[in-house]
C-alpha cells in the first residue's frame, strides 16, 4: 500500500494572519492554483486509486480539484480534520495571545485548554484514522490523503511509531506531498515535503 499524504493549498487564514485549526476557511486564488498544479503532478507521477480528505474546506477543495483531474471520487473523513483549537479558532495571533495565553509551565498533554482537544486525544485520533484508512482500502492500492499540517505530523508519528511528544516535526508547505509505503509489515518513507509541482510559482511559501 502507498499513502500519498498531501497538505491543502494556501487558505484565506494565511493571508489574514489568523489561527486556523477548526476555523473553516476556503482556499485563496493562489491556493486553488497550487491545488491545480498539484493535481496535474500527482496524476502524471502518482495517480491515486482512492482519495480521502478532511471535511474542512481548505482540504476538501484541494481534494476535489485532485478528484476532477484524476477521475477518482473523494471519500470525506472527519477524523482527518486539523487539531481542534477551541476558542482560538479564527482569532488573530495577537488576539489569541492576549485572550488565551499559554499556561505558566506549558500545556500538559492530558489537559484541555480553552476548549481545545488534548494532545493525547489528538494523537489517539491520528492513530485511529490512520488504522481506519489502512484497513479500509485494498493493500495493493495507492491512497491520497488530504489533510492539515498538524494532523499530518500526528499521522507521521503514528506511522513511524514515534513518541507523542517529540521535537521532531516534518515540514508541510502548501500542497506538500509525502509518500509512505507499507510492504507487508515493513513501513518506509519514500520522500517528504515535495513541492516540485510549484516550481512555476514565485508567489508561494
LUMTORRO-407942 format. One record per residue (C-alpha): x, z, y; residue number from 1; residue in three letters. Coordinates in steps of 0.1 Angstrom, whole numbers, always signed. Layout:
// LUMTORRO-407942
<site X="X" Z="Z" Y="Y" seq="NUM" type="ALA"/>
...
// end
This chain:
// LUMTORRO-407942
<site X="+0" Z="+0" Y="+0" seq="1" type="UNK"/>
<site X="+12" Z="-8" Y="+35" seq="2" type="UNK"/>
<site X="-1" Z="+12" Y="+65" seq="3" type="UNK"/>
<site X="+3" Z="-7" Y="+98" seq="4" type="UNK"/>
<site X="-1" Z="+21" Y="+123" seq="5" type="UNK"/>
<site X="-10" Z="+9" Y="+158" seq="6" type="UNK"/>
<site X="-14" Z="+27" Y="+191" seq="7" type="UNK"/>
<site X="-40" Z="+14" Y="+215" seq="8" type="UNK"/>
<site X="-32" Z="-5" Y="+247" seq="9" type="UNK"/>
<site X="-30" Z="+8" Y="+283" seq="10" type="UNK"/>
<site X="-61" Z="+27" Y="+293" seq="11" type="UNK"/>
<site X="-77" Z="+34" Y="+327" seq="12" type="UNK"/>
<site X="-65" Z="+71" Y="+324" seq="13" type="UNK"/>
<site X="-29" Z="+58" Y="+325" seq="14" type="UNK"/>
<site X="-35" Z="+44" Y="+360" seq="15" type="UNK"/>
<site X="-55" Z="+74" Y="+372" seq="16" type="UNK"/>
<site X="-29" Z="+100" Y="+361" seq="17" type="UNK"/>
<site X="-55" Z="+119" Y="+341" seq="18" type="UNK"/>
<site X="-54" Z="+138" Y="+308" seq="19" type="UNK"/>
<site X="-70" Z="+116" Y="+282" seq="20" type="UNK"/>
<site X="-74" Z="+132" Y="+248" seq="21" type="UNK"/>
<site X="-111" Z="+131" Y="+242" seq="22" type="UNK"/>
<site X="-119" Z="+116" Y="+276" seq="23" type="UNK"/>
<site X="-132" Z="+82" Y="+267" seq="24" type="UNK"/>
<site X="-115" Z="+57" Y="+290" seq="25" type="UNK"/>
<site X="-116" Z="+19" Y="+283" seq="26" type="UNK"/>
<site X="-86" Z="-4" Y="+283" seq="27" type="UNK"/>
<site X="-73" Z="-18" Y="+316" seq="28" type="UNK"/>
<site X="-69" Z="-56" Y="+321" seq="29" type="UNK"/>
<site X="-33" Z="-51" Y="+311" seq="30" type="UNK"/>
<site X="-43" Z="-31" Y="+281" seq="31" type="UNK"/>
<site X="-66" Z="-60" Y="+269" seq="32" type="UNK"/>
<site X="-37" Z="-85" Y="+274" seq="33" type="UNK"/>
<site X="-14" Z="-62" Y="+254" seq="34" type="UNK"/>
<site X="-40" Z="-60" Y="+226" seq="35" type="UNK"/>
<site X="-44" Z="-97" Y="+226" seq="36" type="UNK"/>
<site X="-6" Z="-102" Y="+222" seq="37" type="UNK"/>
<site X="-6" Z="-75" Y="+195" seq="38" type="UNK"/>
<site X="-34" Z="-93" Y="+176" seq="39" type="UNK"/>
<site X="-15" Z="-126" Y="+176" seq="40" type="UNK"/>
<site X="+17" Z="-110" Y="+165" seq="41" type="UNK"/>
<site X="+0" Z="-90" Y="+137" seq="42" type="UNK"/>
<site X="-19" Z="-120" Y="+125" seq="43" type="UNK"/>
<site X="+13" Z="-140" Y="+123" seq="44" type="UNK"/>
<site X="+35" Z="-113" Y="+107" seq="45" type="UNK"/>
<site X="+15" Z="-86" Y="+91" seq="46" type="UNK"/>
<site X="-22" Z="-98" Y="+86" seq="47" type="UNK"/>
<site X="-42" Z="-68" Y="+75" seq="48" type="UNK"/>
<site X="-67" Z="-66" Y="+47" seq="49" type="UNK"/>
<site X="-86" Z="-38" Y="+64" seq="50" type="UNK"/>
<site X="-88" Z="-23" Y="+99" seq="51" type="UNK"/>
<site X="-96" Z="+13" Y="+105" seq="52" type="UNK"/>
<site X="-100" Z="+27" Y="+141" seq="53" type="UNK"/>
<site X="-106" Z="+57" Y="+161" seq="54" type="UNK"/>
<site X="-140" Z="+57" Y="+177" seq="55" type="UNK"/>
<site X="-127" Z="+63" Y="+212" seq="56" type="UNK"/>
<site X="-130" Z="+32" Y="+235" seq="57" type="UNK"/>
<site X="-93" Z="+25" Y="+241" seq="58" type="UNK"/>
<site X="-86" Z="+24" Y="+204" seq="59" type="UNK"/>
<site X="-118" Z="+7" Y="+192" seq="60" type="UNK"/>
<site X="-114" Z="-20" Y="+219" seq="61" type="UNK"/>
<site X="-79" Z="-27" Y="+206" seq="62" type="UNK"/>
<site X="-92" Z="-28" Y="+171" seq="63" type="UNK"/>
<site X="-120" Z="-52" Y="+179" seq="64" type="UNK"/>
<site X="-95" Z="-76" Y="+196" seq="65" type="UNK"/>
<site X="-74" Z="-74" Y="+164" seq="66" type="UNK"/>
<site X="-106" Z="-80" Y="+144" seq="67" type="UNK"/>
<site X="-115" Z="-111" Y="+164" seq="68" type="UNK"/>
<site X="-81" Z="-126" Y="+158" seq="69" type="UNK"/>
<site X="-78" Z="-118" Y="+121" seq="70" type="UNK"/>
<site X="-115" Z="-120" Y="+110" seq="71" type="UNK"/>
<site X="-113" Z="-86" Y="+94" seq="72" type="UNK"/>
<site X="-141" Z="-61" Y="+102" seq="73" type="UNK"/>
<site X="-134" Z="-28" Y="+118" seq="74" type="UNK"/>
<site X="-142" Z="+5" Y="+100" seq="75" type="UNK"/>
<site X="-146" Z="+32" Y="+126" seq="76" type="UNK"/>
<site X="-133" Z="+66" Y="+117" seq="77" type="UNK"/>
<site X="-140" Z="+96" Y="+140" seq="78" type="UNK"/>
<site X="-112" Z="+117" Y="+125" seq="79" type="UNK"/>
<site X="-86" Z="+93" Y="+139" seq="80" type="UNK"/>
<site X="-96" Z="+104" Y="+174" seq="81" type="UNK"/>
<site X="-69" Z="+119" Y="+197" seq="82" type="UNK"/>
<site X="-63" Z="+157" Y="+200" seq="83" type="UNK"/>
<site X="-94" Z="+175" Y="+212" seq="84" type="UNK"/>
<site X="-80" Z="+188" Y="+246" seq="85" type="UNK"/>
<site X="-112" Z="+205" Y="+255" seq="86" type="UNK"/>
<site X="-117" Z="+213" Y="+292" seq="87" type="UNK"/>
<site X="-86" Z="+193" Y="+302" seq="88" type="UNK"/>
<site X="-101" Z="+160" Y="+292" seq="89" type="UNK"/>
<site X="-105" Z="+138" Y="+323" seq="90" type="UNK"/>
<site X="-87" Z="+161" Y="+347" seq="91" type="UNK"/>
<site X="-58" Z="+150" Y="+367" seq="92" type="UNK"/>
<site X="-25" Z="+166" Y="+356" seq="93" type="UNK"/>
<site X="-24" Z="+186" Y="+389" seq="94" type="UNK"/>
<site X="-60" Z="+199" Y="+384" seq="95" type="UNK"/>
<site X="-52" Z="+209" Y="+348" seq="96" type="UNK"/>
<site X="-20" Z="+227" Y="+357" seq="97" type="UNK"/>
<site X="-39" Z="+248" Y="+383" seq="98" type="UNK"/>
<site X="-71" Z="+255" Y="+363" seq="99" type="UNK"/>
<site X="-58" Z="+257" Y="+328" seq="100" type="UNK"/>
<site X="-21" Z="+267" Y="+328" seq="101" type="UNK"/>
<site X="-1" Z="+271" Y="+296" seq="102" type="UNK"/>
<site X="-4" Z="+308" Y="+285" seq="103" type="UNK"/>
<site X="+25" Z="+330" Y="+290" seq="104" type="UNK"/>
<site X="+47" Z="+328" Y="+259" seq="105" type="UNK"/>
<site X="+33" Z="+294" Y="+250" seq="106" type="UNK"/>
<site X="+5" Z="+283" Y="+228" seq="107" type="UNK"/>
<site X="+1" Z="+298" Y="+194" seq="108" type="UNK"/>
<site X="-8" Z="+272" Y="+166" seq="109" type="UNK"/>
<site X="-38" Z="+292" Y="+153" seq="110" type="UNK"/>
<site X="-54" Z="+299" Y="+187" seq="111" type="UNK"/>
<site X="-77" Z="+276" Y="+207" seq="112" type="UNK"/>
<site X="-72" Z="+274" Y="+245" seq="113" type="UNK"/>
<site X="-97" Z="+261" Y="+270" seq="114" type="UNK"/>
<site X="-119" Z="+247" Y="+243" seq="115" type="UNK"/>
<site X="-91" Z="+228" Y="+226" seq="116" type="UNK"/>
<site X="-86" Z="+221" Y="+189" seq="117" type="UNK"/>
<site X="-60" Z="+244" Y="+174" seq="118" type="UNK"/>
<site X="-27" Z="+228" Y="+163" seq="119" type="UNK"/>
<site X="-34" Z="+239" Y="+128" seq="120" type="UNK"/>
<site X="-68" Z="+222" Y="+128" seq="121" type="UNK"/>
<site X="-52" Z="+191" Y="+144" seq="122" type="UNK"/>
<site X="-26" Z="+189" Y="+116" seq="123" type="UNK"/>
<site X="-53" Z="+195" Y="+90" seq="124" type="UNK"/>
<site X="-74" Z="+167" Y="+104" seq="125" type="UNK"/>
<site X="-43" Z="+144" Y="+103" seq="126" type="UNK"/>
<site X="-37" Z="+153" Y="+67" seq="127" type="UNK"/>
<site X="-73" Z="+148" Y="+57" seq="128" type="UNK"/>
<site X="-78" Z="+114" Y="+74" seq="129" type="UNK"/>
<site X="-46" Z="+101" Y="+60" seq="130" type="UNK"/>
<site X="-56" Z="+111" Y="+25" seq="131" type="UNK"/>
<site X="-90" Z="+97" Y="+30" seq="132" type="UNK"/>
<site X="-76" Z="+63" Y="+40" seq="133" type="UNK"/>
<site X="-50" Z="+62" Y="+13" seq="134" type="UNK"/>
<site X="-77" Z="+69" Y="-14" seq="135" type="UNK"/>
<site X="-105" Z="+48" Y="+2" seq="136" type="UNK"/>
<site X="-87" Z="+14" Y="+0" seq="137" type="UNK"/>
<site X="-70" Z="-5" Y="-29" seq="138" type="UNK"/>
<site X="-33" Z="+4" Y="-34" seq="139" type="UNK"/>
<site X="-21" Z="-32" Y="-31" seq="140" type="UNK"/>
<site X="-35" Z="-39" Y="+4" seq="141" type="UNK"/>
<site X="-24" Z="-36" Y="+40" seq="142" type="UNK"/>
<site X="-44" Z="-13" Y="+62" seq="143" type="UNK"/>
<site X="-41" Z="-15" Y="+100" seq="144" type="UNK"/>
<site X="-49" Z="+19" Y="+115" seq="145" type="UNK"/>
<site X="-55" Z="+20" Y="+153" seq="146" type="UNK"/>
<site X="-52" Z="+54" Y="+168" seq="147" type="UNK"/>
<site X="-35" Z="+75" Y="+196" seq="148" type="UNK"/>
<site X="-1" Z="+89" Y="+203" seq="149" type="UNK"/>
<site X="-8" Z="+125" Y="+193" seq="150" type="UNK"/>
<site X="-27" Z="+116" Y="+162" seq="151" type="UNK"/>
<site X="-1" Z="+91" Y="+151" seq="152" type="UNK"/>
<site X="+25" Z="+118" Y="+153" seq="153" type="UNK"/>
<site X="+4" Z="+140" Y="+131" seq="154" type="UNK"/>
<site X="-2" Z="+112" Y="+107" seq="155" type="UNK"/>
<site X="+36" Z="+107" Y="+106" seq="156" type="UNK"/>
<site X="+43" Z="+144" Y="+99" seq="157" type="UNK"/>
<site X="+17" Z="+143" Y="+72" seq="158" type="UNK"/>
<site X="+31" Z="+111" Y="+57" seq="159" type="UNK"/>
<site X="+67" Z="+124" Y="+57" seq="160" type="UNK"/>
<site X="+57" Z="+159" Y="+48" seq="161" type="UNK"/>
<site X="+73" Z="+174" Y="+79" seq="162" type="UNK"/>
<site X="+65" Z="+208" Y="+93" seq="163" type="UNK"/>
<site X="+35" Z="+212" Y="+116" seq="164" type="UNK"/>
<site X="+58" Z="+224" Y="+144" seq="165" type="UNK"/>
<site X="+89" Z="+203" Y="+148" seq="166" type="UNK"/>
<site X="+110" Z="+190" Y="+177" seq="167" type="UNK"/>
<site X="+110" Z="+155" Y="+161" seq="168" type="UNK"/>
<site X="+84" Z="+131" Y="+176" seq="169" type="UNK"/>
<site X="+80" Z="+94" Y="+173" seq="170" type="UNK"/>
<site X="+77" Z="+72" Y="+203" seq="171" type="UNK"/>
<site X="+44" Z="+53" Y="+208" seq="172" type="UNK"/>
<site X="+43" Z="+29" Y="+237" seq="173" type="UNK"/>
<site X="+13" Z="+8" Y="+245" seq="174" type="UNK"/>
<site X="+2" Z="-12" Y="+213" seq="175" type="UNK"/>
<site X="+33" Z="+2" Y="+195" seq="176" type="UNK"/>
<site X="+34" Z="-8" Y="+158" seq="177" type="UNK"/>
<site X="+48" Z="+12" Y="+129" seq="178" type="UNK"/>
<site X="+49" Z="+1" Y="+92" seq="179" type="UNK"/>
<site X="+48" Z="+27" Y="+65" seq="180" type="UNK"/>
<site X="+49" Z="+18" Y="+28" seq="181" type="UNK"/>
<site X="+36" Z="+36" Y="-3" seq="182" type="UNK"/>
<site X="+50" Z="+22" Y="-35" seq="183" type="UNK"/>
<site X="+36" Z="+43" Y="-64" seq="184" type="UNK"/>
<site X="+49" Z="+78" Y="-55" seq="185" type="UNK"/>
<site X="+76" Z="+66" Y="-30" seq="186" type="UNK"/>
<site X="+70" Z="+67" Y="+7" seq="187" type="UNK"/>
<site X="+91" Z="+48" Y="+32" seq="188" type="UNK"/>
<site X="+92" Z="+37" Y="+68" seq="189" type="UNK"/>
<site X="+99" Z="+0" Y="+73" seq="190" type="UNK"/>
<site X="+100" Z="+1" Y="+111" seq="191" type="UNK"/>
<site X="+88" Z="+22" Y="+140" seq="192" type="UNK"/>
<site X="+75" Z="+16" Y="+176" seq="193" type="UNK"/>
<site X="+79" Z="-22" Y="+175" seq="194" type="UNK"/>
<site X="+66" Z="-38" Y="+207" seq="195" type="UNK"/>
<site X="+83" Z="-72" Y="+205" seq="196" type="UNK"/>
<site X="+49" Z="-88" Y="+210" seq="197" type="UNK"/>
<site X="+50" Z="-75" Y="+246" seq="198" type="UNK"/>
<site X="+83" Z="-92" Y="+255" seq="199" type="UNK"/>
<site X="+65" Z="-118" Y="+276" seq="200" type="UNK"/>
<site X="+51" Z="-90" Y="+298" seq="201" type="UNK"/>
<site X="+72" Z="-75" Y="+326" seq="202" type="UNK"/>
<site X="+45" Z="-50" Y="+338" seq="203" type="UNK"/>
<site X="+42" Z="-28" Y="+307" seq="204" type="UNK"/>
<site X="+56" Z="+6" Y="+296" seq="205" type="UNK"/>
// end
